[in-house]
Amino acid sequence: MTPLGWADTIRLGLVQMALGSVVVLVTSTLNRVMVVEFALPAILPGALVALHYGVQILRPRMGWGSDMGGRRTPWIVGGIAAMAAGALVAAGGACLMPASLAGGVALATLGFVALGLGVGAAGTSLLTLVAHRVLPNRRAAAATVLWLMMIAGIAITAGVASRLLDPFSPLRLLEITACVGAIAMVLTLGAVWRVEGPAGAPPPAARAPFLPALREIWRERQSRRFAQFVFVSMLAYSAQELLLEPFAGAVFHLTPGQTAGLTGLQHGGVLAGMALVAVGTVWAGAYRGRVMRAWTMGGCIASAVGIVLLALAAATPALPLRAVVVMLGMANGAFAVSAIGAMLGLAAEGRGARDGTRIGLWGAAQAVAFGAGGLLGTGASDLAHRLTDTPALAYGAVFVAEAATFLLAARLAAGLFGEAPTAKPSLNPIEAGATG
């Protein structure tokens, strides 16, 4: 099978752009509309966003389905279609809430479930396709391309939608949501056109039923450890994301515009960290595994240091807040893109031709961590504020806990690279027969 060139990799990045566009419209713009324009409790959109993460626990099943079918394209196209439809249904549910709260919540719940299922199907199959078709020395760079294009989709959609929504009306919200979904479908169809060949029969080793296949993957030391690493690192990352702006506002008395600018600086640092890793791994050659491990561990350790410095910045004028935020962003970007590049390698090098199932397992760990991280981070912050009247101390305690979580992630990353995934022998003769 011909490896993907840079042009085809960028084409597939259009799927990530489409995915980011639909997700940001539902999880951010629709969130704000429900709270501000419709005066609904903030916990309602929060619960709906958590639901869309929760249903992504089905990612391994979707990955297994694409493994068995032999093609990833139908899952990518079907996933984006489910996202576009789910976004429109969710927007319709939100618009119905002022007149009928129960009916609107029911409709929005259906939309967010479809959104989560679509993200799982499209995201898992896209990464599996890239893992199959990108040369090993280009995987970190390919991961950077996919991430950058997703961020571009988020930024463009958020900027354009914010302008088109003024003056706000429910009809305008539905029109914008429908247009974003339609554009996402066009981008996706163009991205996957003739990239993948006809379906081939899965090898005998991949023809196991789903649960036995998943159990065997979990027995692979590398697959299991990587799932644990993804969960722990994303738990720390997602909690940190939600607390940066409230911390800067409460402790440094920055305005909403200034805290938004701070977030922009952090994202700029993320992009710089990703670019640094992409360049630093292209020529790694035979030392690629060691280099990826160094970047992943170093990024996690640097993220822990950055969070501690962020906590100390309130009491130490010598620590400029903006410089610390940029440094934290670069560390986040370095560990994130190196981890994605490692994921593509571990999936492609694993045994049994079960790439989709492996990536689905790791994607489920990420989704659950993102949902839990937001709840745990904000909950811990609320608890700390109840225990102390000093905002800097309250946020500092939570940041220290997040730094410890990043250090645990670095410890898990220490054993990730340098060996192919291997499975423990099955002790169940029926299961052994099922897995071929």
KOLMAR-434103 format. One record per residue (C-alpha): x, y, z; chain; residue number from 1. Coordinates in Angstrom, 1 decimal. Example, Ala and Ser with C-alpha at 12.3 -4.5 7.8 and 13.67 -1.06 7.14 Angstrom:
> 12.3;-4.5;7.8;A;1
> 13.7;-1.1;7.1;A;2
REM end
This chain:
> 0.0;0.0;0.0;A;1
> 1.4;3.4;-1.0;A;2
> 2.4;5.6;1.9;A;3
> 0.6;8.9;2.2;A;4
> 2.4;12.0;1.0;A;5
> 2.2;15.4;2.6;A;6
> -0.5;16.5;0.2;A;7
> -2.8;13.5;1.2;A;8
> -2.0;14.0;4.9;A;9
> -3.1;17.6;4.6;A;10
> -6.2;16.5;2.8;A;11
> -7.1;14.1;5.6;A;12
> -6.5;17.0;8.0;A;13
> -9.7;18.5;6.4;A;14
> -11.6;15.9;8.3;A;15
> -10.1;17.1;11.6;A;16
> -11.0;20.7;10.5;A;17
> -14.6;19.6;9.9;A;18
> -14.7;17.7;13.2;A;19
> -13.4;20.7;15.2;A;20
> -15.9;23.1;13.4;A;21
> -18.9;21.1;14.4;A;22
> -17.7;20.3;17.9;A;23
> -16.9;23.9;18.8;A;24
> -20.3;25.2;17.6;A;25
> -22.1;22.7;19.8;A;26
> -19.9;22.6;22.9;A;27
> -19.0;26.3;23.1;A;28
> -21.4;28.5;21.1;A;29
> -24.5;26.5;22.0;A;30
> -23.3;26.3;25.6;A;31
> -23.2;30.1;25.8;A;32
> -26.6;30.5;24.1;A;33
> -28.3;28.2;26.6;A;34
> -26.8;30.1;29.6;A;35
> -26.9;33.7;28.4;A;36
> -29.7;34.1;25.8;A;37
> -32.0;31.4;27.3;A;38
> -31.1;32.0;30.9;A;39
> -30.8;28.3;31.7;A;40
> -28.7;26.8;34.5;A;41
> -25.0;26.3;33.5;A;42
> -25.1;22.8;34.8;A;43
> -27.5;21.8;31.9;A;44
> -25.0;22.4;29.0;A;45
> -22.2;21.1;31.2;A;46
> -24.1;17.8;31.6;A;47
> -24.8;17.6;27.9;A;48
> -21.1;18.2;27.0;A;49
> -20.1;15.5;29.6;A;50
> -22.7;13.2;27.9;A;51
> -21.0;13.6;24.5;A;52
> -17.7;12.6;26.1;A;53
> -19.4;9.7;27.9;A;54
> -20.8;8.0;24.8;A;55
> -17.3;7.9;23.3;A;56
> -16.6;5.0;25.6;A;57
> -17.9;3.1;22.6;A;58
> -14.8;4.1;20.5;A;59
> -13.2;0.6;20.8;A;60
> -16.3;-1.0;19.4;A;61
> -16.3;1.4;16.5;A;62
> -12.6;0.8;15.9;A;63
> -13.3;-3.0;15.9;A;64
> -16.0;-2.5;13.3;A;65
> -13.7;-0.7;11.0;A;66
> -11.0;-3.4;11.5;A;67
> -13.6;-6.0;10.5;A;68
> -14.9;-4.1;7.5;A;69
> -11.4;-3.5;6.1;A;70
> -12.1;0.2;5.3;A;71
> -12.0;3.4;7.4;A;72
> -13.7;5.7;4.9;A;73
> -17.4;4.7;5.6;A;74
> -16.8;5.2;9.3;A;75
> -15.2;8.6;8.7;A;76
> -18.0;9.9;6.4;A;77
> -20.7;8.3;8.6;A;78
> -19.2;9.8;11.7;A;79
> -19.2;13.4;10.3;A;80
> -22.7;12.9;9.0;A;81
> -23.8;11.9;12.5;A;82
> -22.1;14.9;14.0;A;83
> -23.7;17.3;11.6;A;84
> -27.2;15.8;12.2;A;85
> -26.5;15.7;16.0;A;86
> -25.5;19.4;16.0;A;87
> -28.6;20.4;14.2;A;88
> -30.8;18.4;16.6;A;89
> -29.0;19.7;19.6;A;90
> -29.5;23.3;18.4;A;91
> -33.2;22.6;17.8;A;92
> -33.5;21.2;21.3;A;93
> -31.9;24.3;22.8;A;94
> -34.3;26.6;20.8;A;95
> -37.2;24.5;22.1;A;96
> -36.1;24.8;25.8;A;97
> -37.7;28.2;26.6;A;98
> -41.1;26.9;25.5;A;99
> -40.8;23.3;26.7;A;100
> -37.9;22.6;28.9;A;101
> -38.5;18.8;29.1;A;102
> -39.0;18.5;25.3;A;103
> -36.0;20.6;24.6;A;104
> -33.7;18.7;26.9;A;105
> -34.8;15.4;25.5;A;106
> -34.1;16.6;21.9;A;107
> -30.8;18.1;22.9;A;108
> -29.8;14.9;24.7;A;109
> -30.4;13.0;21.5;A;110
> -28.3;15.5;19.5;A;111
> -25.4;15.3;22.0;A;112
> -25.4;11.5;21.9;A;113
> -25.3;11.6;18.1;A;114
> -22.5;14.1;18.3;A;115
> -20.4;12.0;20.6;A;116
> -21.0;8.8;18.5;A;117
> -20.0;10.7;15.4;A;118
> -16.8;12.1;17.0;A;119
> -15.9;8.6;18.1;A;120
> -16.5;7.0;14.7;A;121
> -14.8;9.7;12.6;A;122
> -11.9;10.4;14.9;A;123
> -11.0;6.8;15.6;A;124
> -11.1;5.7;12.0;A;125
> -9.2;8.8;10.7;A;126
> -6.3;8.2;13.1;A;127
> -6.3;4.5;12.2;A;128
> -6.1;5.3;8.5;A;129
> -3.2;7.7;9.2;A;130
> -1.4;5.2;11.3;A;131
> -1.6;2.7;8.5;A;132
> -0.5;4.9;5.7;A;133
> 2.0;7.4;7.1;A;134
> 5.7;6.6;7.1;A;135
> 7.0;6.0;10.7;A;136
> 9.4;8.9;10.7;A;137
> 6.6;11.3;9.7;A;138
> 4.0;10.3;12.3;A;139
> 4.7;13.1;14.8;A;140
> 4.6;15.6;11.9;A;141
> 1.4;14.1;10.6;A;142
> -0.1;14.3;14.1;A;143
> 0.9;18.0;14.2;A;144
> -0.8;18.6;10.8;A;145
> -4.0;17.0;12.0;A;146
> -4.0;18.9;15.3;A;147
> -3.3;22.3;13.6;A;148
> -6.1;21.8;11.1;A;149
> -8.5;20.9;13.9;A;150
> -7.5;24.1;15.8;A;151
> -7.9;26.0;12.5;A;152
> -11.4;24.6;12.1;A;153
> -12.3;25.6;15.7;A;154
> -10.9;29.1;15.3;A;155
> -12.5;29.9;12.0;A;156
> -15.9;28.5;13.0;A;157
> -15.9;30.3;16.4;A;158
> -14.9;33.6;14.8;A;159
> -17.4;33.5;11.9;A;160
> -20.3;32.1;13.9;A;161
> -19.8;34.8;16.6;A;162
> -20.3;37.5;13.9;A;163
> -23.1;35.9;12.1;A;164
> -25.1;35.2;15.3;A;165
> -25.5;38.9;15.9;A;166
> -28.3;39.9;16.2;A;167
> -29.2;36.6;17.8;A;168
> -32.3;34.7;16.9;A;169
> -33.2;30.9;17.2;A;170
> -33.7;30.7;13.5;A;171
> -30.3;32.2;12.8;A;172
> -28.7;29.7;15.2;A;173
> -30.3;26.8;13.3;A;174
> -29.3;28.2;9.9;A;175
> -25.7;28.6;11.0;A;176
> -25.6;25.1;12.5;A;177
> -27.0;23.6;9.3;A;178
> -24.5;25.5;7.1;A;179
> -21.5;24.4;9.3;A;180
> -22.7;20.8;9.1;A;181
> -23.1;21.0;5.3;A;182
> -19.6;22.5;4.9;A;183
> -18.2;19.8;7.2;A;184
> -19.7;17.1;5.0;A;185
> -18.3;18.7;1.8;A;186
> -14.8;19.0;3.3;A;187
> -14.9;15.3;4.5;A;188
> -16.0;13.9;1.2;A;189
> -13.3;15.8;-0.6;A;190
> -10.7;14.7;2.0;A;191
> -11.3;11.0;1.7;A;192
> -12.0;10.8;-2.0;A;193
> -9.9;8.0;-3.4;A;194
> -7.4;8.1;-0.5;A;195
> -8.3;4.5;0.5;A;196
> -8.6;1.6;-1.8;A;197
> -11.3;-1.1;-1.9;A;198
> -12.1;-3.1;1.1;A;199
> -10.0;-6.2;1.8;A;200
> -10.8;-9.2;4.0;A;201
> -9.4;-8.8;7.5;A;202
> -6.6;-11.3;8.3;A;203
> -7.6;-14.4;10.3;A;204
> -6.0;-12.9;13.5;A;205
> -8.4;-9.9;13.3;A;206
> -11.6;-11.9;13.0;A;207
> -12.3;-12.4;16.7;A;208
> -15.5;-11.2;18.3;A;209
> -15.3;-7.8;19.9;A;210
> -15.0;-8.6;23.6;A;211
> -12.3;-11.3;23.2;A;212
> -10.4;-9.0;20.9;A;213
> -10.6;-6.1;23.4;A;214
> -9.5;-8.4;26.3;A;215
> -6.5;-9.6;24.3;A;216
> -5.5;-6.0;23.5;A;217
> -5.8;-5.1;27.2;A;218
> -3.4;-7.9;28.0;A;219
> -0.8;-6.3;25.7;A;220
> 1.5;-4.4;28.1;A;221
> 2.1;-1.5;25.8;A;222
> -1.6;-1.0;24.9;A;223
> -2.7;-1.2;28.5;A;224
> 0.0;1.2;29.7;A;225
> -0.6;3.6;26.9;A;226
> -4.3;3.7;27.8;A;227
> -3.4;4.5;31.4;A;228
> -1.0;7.2;30.3;A;229
> -3.6;8.8;28.0;A;230
> -6.1;8.8;30.8;A;231
> -3.8;10.3;33.5;A;232
> -2.2;13.0;31.2;A;233
> -5.5;14.1;29.7;A;234
> -7.1;14.2;33.2;A;235
> -4.4;16.8;34.2;A;236
> -4.6;18.7;30.9;A;237
> -8.4;19.1;30.8;A;238
> -8.6;20.2;34.5;A;239
> -5.9;22.8;33.8;A;240
> -7.7;24.2;30.7;A;241
> -10.8;25.1;32.6;A;242
> -9.1;26.8;35.5;A;243
> -6.6;29.1;33.7;A;244
> -8.9;32.0;33.0;A;245
> -10.8;31.9;36.3;A;246
> -7.4;31.9;38.1;A;247
> -6.1;34.8;36.1;A;248
> -9.3;36.8;36.8;A;249
> -9.6;36.1;40.5;A;250
> -5.9;36.3;41.4;A;251
> -4.5;38.8;38.9;A;252
> -7.8;40.8;38.4;A;253
> -7.6;40.5;34.7;A;254
> -10.6;41.5;32.6;A;255
> -12.5;38.9;30.4;A;256
> -10.7;40.2;27.4;A;257
> -7.3;40.0;29.0;A;258
> -7.9;36.4;30.2;A;259
> -9.1;35.4;26.7;A;260
> -5.8;36.9;25.4;A;261
> -4.0;34.8;28.0;A;262
> -5.7;31.7;26.6;A;263
> -4.6;32.8;23.2;A;264
> -1.0;33.0;24.4;A;265
> -1.3;29.5;25.8;A;266
> -2.6;28.1;22.5;A;267
> 0.2;29.8;20.7;A;268
> 2.7;28.1;23.0;A;269
> 0.9;24.8;22.3;A;270
> 1.4;25.2;18.5;A;271
> 5.1;26.1;19.0;A;272
> 5.6;23.0;21.2;A;273
> 4.0;20.8;18.5;A;274
> 6.1;22.3;15.7;A;275
> 9.2;21.7;17.8;A;276
> 8.4;18.0;18.3;A;277
> 7.4;17.6;14.6;A;278
> 10.8;18.9;13.4;A;279
> 12.7;17.1;16.1;A;280
> 11.4;13.6;15.3;A;281
> 11.4;13.5;11.4;A;282
> 15.1;12.6;11.4;A;283
> 15.2;10.5;14.5;A;284
> 15.7;7.3;12.5;A;285
> 16.5;4.2;14.5;A;286
> 16.3;6.3;17.7;A;287
> 12.7;7.3;17.1;A;288
> 11.3;5.4;20.0;A;289
> 13.8;6.9;22.5;A;290
> 13.2;10.4;21.0;A;291
> 9.4;10.1;21.3;A;292
> 9.7;8.8;24.9;A;293
> 12.0;11.8;25.7;A;294
> 9.6;14.3;24.2;A;295
> 6.6;12.7;25.9;A;296
> 8.2;12.5;29.4;A;297
> 9.8;15.9;29.0;A;298
> 6.6;17.5;28.0;A;299
> 4.7;16.0;31.0;A;300
> 7.5;17.0;33.4;A;301
> 7.7;20.5;31.9;A;302
> 3.9;20.8;32.2;A;303
> 4.1;19.9;35.9;A;304
> 6.8;22.6;36.4;A;305
> 4.8;25.1;34.4;A;306
> 1.7;24.6;36.6;A;307
> 3.7;25.0;39.8;A;308
> 5.2;28.2;38.4;A;309
> 1.7;29.4;37.6;A;310
> 0.7;28.8;41.2;A;311
> 3.8;30.7;42.4;A;312
> 3.4;33.6;40.0;A;313
> 0.7;35.1;42.2;A;314
> 3.2;35.5;45.1;A;315
> 6.4;36.0;43.1;A;316
> 6.5;39.2;40.9;A;317
> 9.7;37.9;39.3;A;318
> 7.7;35.3;37.5;A;319
> 5.9;37.0;34.6;A;320
> 2.4;35.5;34.2;A;321
> 2.4;35.6;30.4;A;322
> 5.8;34.0;30.0;A;323
> 4.8;31.2;32.3;A;324
> 1.6;30.6;30.4;A;325
> 3.5;30.4;27.1;A;326
> 6.0;28.0;28.6;A;327
> 3.1;25.8;29.9;A;328
> 1.5;25.8;26.5;A;329
> 4.7;24.7;24.8;A;330
> 5.0;21.9;27.3;A;331
> 1.4;20.8;26.7;A;332
> 1.9;20.9;22.9;A;333
> 5.1;18.8;23.1;A;334
> 3.7;16.0;25.2;A;335
> 0.4;16.0;23.3;A;336
> 1.7;15.7;19.8;A;337
> 4.5;13.3;20.8;A;338
> 1.9;11.1;22.5;A;339
> -0.3;11.2;19.4;A;340
> 2.6;10.3;17.2;A;341
> 3.5;7.4;19.6;A;342
> -0.1;6.3;19.4;A;343
> 0.0;6.0;15.6;A;344
> 3.2;4.0;15.9;A;345
> 2.0;1.7;18.6;A;346
> -1.3;1.0;16.7;A;347
> 0.4;0.2;13.5;A;348
> 3.1;-2.0;15.1;A;349
> 0.7;-4.0;17.3;A;350
> -0.2;-7.6;16.6;A;351
> -3.4;-9.0;15.2;A;352
> -4.2;-6.2;12.7;A;353
> -6.5;-4.6;15.3;A;354
> -5.3;-1.0;14.8;A;355
> -8.8;0.5;15.0;A;356
> -9.7;-1.3;18.2;A;357
> -6.4;-0.1;19.9;A;358
> -6.9;3.5;18.8;A;359
> -10.5;3.2;19.9;A;360
> -9.4;2.1;23.4;A;361
> -7.0;5.0;23.7;A;362
> -9.6;7.4;22.4;A;363
> -12.1;6.2;24.9;A;364
> -9.6;6.8;27.7;A;365
> -9.0;10.3;26.4;A;366
> -12.7;11.1;26.2;A;367
> -13.5;9.8;29.7;A;368
> -10.5;11.7;31.1;A;369
> -11.7;14.9;29.4;A;370
> -15.2;14.6;30.9;A;371
> -13.9;13.6;34.3;A;372
> -11.0;16.2;34.3;A;373
> -13.4;19.1;33.9;A;374
> -15.6;18.0;36.7;A;375
> -12.8;17.1;39.1;A;376
> -10.8;20.3;38.4;A;377
> -13.7;22.6;38.9;A;378
> -15.0;20.6;41.9;A;379
> -11.6;20.6;43.6;A;380
> -11.4;24.4;43.0;A;381
> -14.8;24.9;44.6;A;382
> -13.8;22.8;47.6;A;383
> -10.5;24.6;48.0;A;384
> -12.3;28.0;47.9;A;385
> -14.6;26.8;50.7;A;386
> -11.6;25.8;52.8;A;387
> -9.7;29.1;52.4;A;388
> -10.6;32.7;51.6;A;389
> -7.4;33.3;49.7;A;390
> -8.0;32.7;45.9;A;391
> -4.3;32.3;45.2;A;392
> -3.9;29.6;47.9;A;393
> -7.1;27.8;46.7;A;394
> -6.0;27.6;43.1;A;395
> -2.4;26.8;44.1;A;396
> -3.5;23.7;45.9;A;397
> -5.4;22.5;42.9;A;398
> -2.5;23.3;40.6;A;399
> -0.1;21.3;42.8;A;400
> -2.4;18.3;42.5;A;401
> -2.5;18.7;38.7;A;402
> 1.3;18.9;38.6;A;403
> 1.5;15.6;40.6;A;404
> -0.8;14.1;38.0;A;405
> 1.4;15.2;35.2;A;406
> 4.4;13.6;37.0;A;407
> 2.5;10.4;37.3;A;408
> 1.8;10.5;33.5;A;409
> 5.6;11.0;32.9;A;410
> 6.3;7.9;35.0;A;411
> 3.8;5.9;32.9;A;412
> 5.4;7.2;29.7;A;413
> 8.8;5.9;30.8;A;414
> 8.0;2.4;29.8;A;415
> 6.0;3.1;26.6;A;416
> 8.5;3.0;23.8;A;417
> 11.2;0.8;22.5;A;418
> 9.4;-2.5;22.4;A;419
> 6.5;-3.9;20.3;A;420
> 3.2;-4.7;22.0;A;421
> 3.1;-8.2;23.2;A;422
> 0.2;-10.1;24.8;A;423
> 0.1;-12.5;27.7;A;424
> -0.9;-16.0;26.7;A;425
> -4.6;-16.7;27.0;A;426
> -5.5;-19.1;29.7;A;427
> -9.0;-19.6;28.3;A;428
> -9.0;-22.2;25.4;A;429
> -12.3;-20.9;24.0;A;430
> -11.0;-17.3;24.0;A;431
> -7.7;-18.5;22.4;A;432
> -9.7;-20.2;19.7;A;433
> -11.8;-17.2;19.0;A;434
> -8.7;-15.0;18.6;A;435
> -7.2;-17.3;16.0;A;436
REM end
